[in-house]
Amino acid sequence: MHDIIEHYGKVVIALAGVLAAVLLTAAVVVIVTDKTKGAVNDISYEQQIYDAIDATQTESQA
């Protein structure tokens, strides 16, 4: 009986380790995804385009 309990105890510990690894991976993925979406949404593409157009027009007029 003691051997069975010892075996299942190791199985439970191993499963807990796998669960912890999965939860940590999921947390990292969520954090990276949120930060990436936030950074991309903060980029002002239109302003960069207008600045590039203005720079090109200024160079061609000079």
C-alpha positions in Angstrom: 0.0 0.0 0.0 2.9 2.3 0.9 4.4 1.8 -2.6 1.1 2.8 -4.3 0.8 6.0 -2.3 4.4 6.9 -3.0 4.0 6.3 -6.7 0.8 8.4 -6.9 2.4 11.1 -4.9 5.2 11.4 -7.5 2.6 11.5 -10.2 0.7 14.3 -8.5 3.9 16.2 -8.0 4.9 15.7 -11.7 1.4 16.9 -12.8 1.6 19.9 -10.6 5.0 20.8 -12.2 3.5 20.5 -15.7 0.5 22.6 -14.6 2.8 25.3 -13.3 4.8 25.3 -16.5 1.7 25.6 -18.6 0.3 28.4 -16.4 3.6 30.3 -16.6 3.8 29.9 -20.3 0.2 31.2 -20.7 0.9 34.2 -18.5 4.0 35.1 -20.5 2.1 34.8 -23.8 -0.8 37.0 -22.5 1.7 39.7 -21.2 3.7 39.7 -24.4 0.5 39.9 -26.5 -0.9 42.8 -24.6 2.3 44.8 -24.6 2.7 44.1 -28.4 -0.8 45.2 -29.2 -0.4 48.3 -27.0 2.8 49.2 -28.7 1.4 48.7 -32.2 -1.7 50.7 -31.4 0.5 53.6 -30.2 2.3 54.0 -33.5 1.1 56.9 -35.5 1.5 55.7 -39.0 -0.3 58.7 -40.6 2.0 61.2 -38.9 5.1 59.2 -40.1 3.7 59.2 -43.6 3.0 62.9 -43.6 6.5 63.6 -42.2 8.1 61.5 -45.0 6.1 63.3 -47.6 7.0 66.7 -46.2 10.7 65.7 -46.1 10.6 64.5 -49.7 8.9 67.8 -50.8 11.4 69.9 -48.9 14.3 68.0 -50.5 12.9 68.4 -54.0 12.3 72.1 -53.5 15.9 72.8 -52.4 
